[in-house]
Amino acid sequence: MAGKKRNWIQEERRQTLGDWVSFCLGCGHAQRFFVEEEALLPAVCNWCKGTMRHRCPSCEALVPTVFTVDCEECGASLRENALFGGPIRRADR
């Protein structure tokens, strides 16, 4: 499954804040990072001590956006589509 083409604002954000995202499976805390700094990412969330995820557990693809629920490369689930009682992604997306 190929990823969607990014628009110019997404590319600008990536170049400024970081190309990839790491997020907490527990509380949803997220941070952007550049691949050169991947080794510095915490494995545990600073806020809730939950597990941080920045790669797909199935194919090891990096996570491009904080709203990702399923891997754009292989389609595997990265996390549940709910946080704090509400959906992360609408059903039509």
Secondary structure as UniProt FT lines:
FT   HELIX           8..17
FT   STRAND          20..24
FT   TURN            25..27
FT   STRAND          30..33
FT   HELIX           35..40
FT   TURN            46..48
FT   STRAND          51..53
FT   TURN            57..59
FT   TURN            66..67
FT   TURN            72..74
FT   STRAND          82..83
FT   TURN            84..85
FT   STRAND          86..87
FT   TURN            91..92
//
